[in-house]
């Protein structure tokens, strides 16, 4: 456990550096634009509007306003998860020069990438919640009072799962091709654009879908205003174990990374 504790201490000491570099990436991304990072939320709003009209018609939704909130919250959370997982396989390859020429702990690059995706998610998610609160007024109150534990689970999940994927991606290049395919299949099988009951006999797949479980706990909390303690605390325990395992794997692979990328 000593190497893991040293990694955690290093991550804490360097927190200002990796958070600043992630913020700089976000600013550079929207340099010389009129709305800046608001484009993240605006683009999501357009996607939600179009998908709500199309799938609301296809599924013959009776209460359209409720469906817009359901789809909007779910799609925004999914985008945050899929972006974090989708960029993971090539993370160490993109930082190959630093791994070859510096002695920086590789956890720095994973934390920088994680904080970049957290910032991107929050900038979009907060705007979506504010916009959808005109349809369902309780969203803001539920977000402020009930969403902290589900958000903590989401952010922890967005760190340790991509960390394991990027370690595997450094050793096995097949993950470059495999992860986007799996994400697309999981998205189609997850009740994000439709209610879970529409899966019919396949409804059991949602129970064993970890990405959907993280998503649904936060979405149900915001929409229904009820925090389901059992799945949330179970998810928290799994995330703690996952964090420890991922950091242990990072320490195990640390000496090999410069030769793999």
Secondary structure, DSSP 8 states (H G I E B T S, - for coil): -HHHHHHHHHHHHTHHHHHHHHHHHHHHHTTT-SSTTHHHHHHHHHHHHHHHHHHHHHTT-S-HHHHHHHHHHHHHHHHHHHHHHHTGGGHHHHTHHHHHH----THHHHHHHHHHHHHHHHHHHHHHHHHHTTTSTHHHHHHHHH-HHHHHHHHHHHHHHHHHHHHHHHH-THHHHHHHHHHHHHHHHSTTSS-GGGGGGGGHHHHT-HHHHHHHHHHHHHHH----HHHHHHHHHHHHHHHHHHHHHHHHHTTTHHHH-
